[in-house]
Amino acid sequence: MQKCSNAKEITKIVIYSTAFIVLIDLIILLTLSLITILRNALGDGLSLSILIFMGLFIIYGLYMISRRLLNM
């Protein structure tokens, strides 16, 4: 194993990881609240399609963010 002596790199990785986790939680909470509002307003069929679309959008966003973090 290679010894990492640069404390700034470790701090940057920890800060980015924490921000990444907080961002994921916020996106999930906003998506769930949006789906609840739409289900109450429109009905179940449309909210299911929006749920699938938002799930695909979140998966794509997580993929792009993780790619950017790994290439840091």
VEXLUM-295836 format. One line per 3 residues: number of its first residue (from 1); for each residue x, y, z of C-alpha. Coordinates in steps of 0.2 Angstrom, whole numbers, padded with zeros to 4 digits. Layout:
BEGIN
NUM> X:Y:Z ~ ...
This chain:
BEGIN
1> 0000:0000:0000 ~ 0006:0017:-0004 ~ 0007:0029:0010
4> -0002:0045:0008 ~ 0007:0060:0016 ~ -0003:0074:0009
7> -0016:0079:0022 ~ -0024:0092:0010 ~ -0029:0078:-0002
10> -0037:0067:0011 ~ -0046:0083:0017 ~ -0052:0086:0000
13> -0058:0068:-0003 ~ -0067:0068:0014 ~ -0076:0085:0010
16> -0081:0079:-0007 ~ -0088:0063:-0001 ~ -0098:0071:0013
19> -0105:0084:0000 ~ -0109:0070:-0012 ~ -0119:0060:0002
22> -0128:0076:0007 ~ -0132:0080:-0011 ~ -0139:0062:-0014
25> -0150:0063:0001 ~ -0157:0080:-0004 ~ -0161:0074:-0021
28> -0170:0059:-0015 ~ -0180:0069:-0002 ~ -0185:0082:-0016
31> -0189:0068:-0028 ~ -0200:0059:-0015 ~ -0209:0075:-0010
34> -0212:0079:-0028 ~ -0219:0062:-0032 ~ -0231:0063:-0017
37> -0237:0080:-0023 ~ -0240:0074:-0040 ~ -0248:0058:-0034
40> -0261:0068:-0024 ~ -0264:0080:-0038 ~ -0264:0069:-0054
43> -0267:0051:-0050 ~ -0256:0035:-0049 ~ -0252:0032:-0067
46> -0243:0048:-0071 ~ -0234:0048:-0055 ~ -0227:0031:-0058
49> -0220:0036:-0075 ~ -0213:0052:-0067 ~ -0205:0041:-0053
52> -0197:0030:-0066 ~ -0190:0045:-0075 ~ -0183:0053:-0059
55> -0175:0037:-0054 ~ -0166:0036:-0071 ~ -0161:0054:-0070
58> -0154:0051:-0052 ~ -0145:0036:-0057 ~ -0137:0045:-0072
61> -0132:0060:-0061 ~ -0124:0048:-0048 ~ -0114:0040:-0062
64> -0108:0057:-0069 ~ -0103:0063:-0051 ~ -0094:0047:-0047
67> -0085:0048:-0063 ~ -0079:0065:-0059 ~ -0074:0061:-0041
70> -0064:0046:-0047 ~ -0055:0057:-0060 ~ -0051:0070:-0047
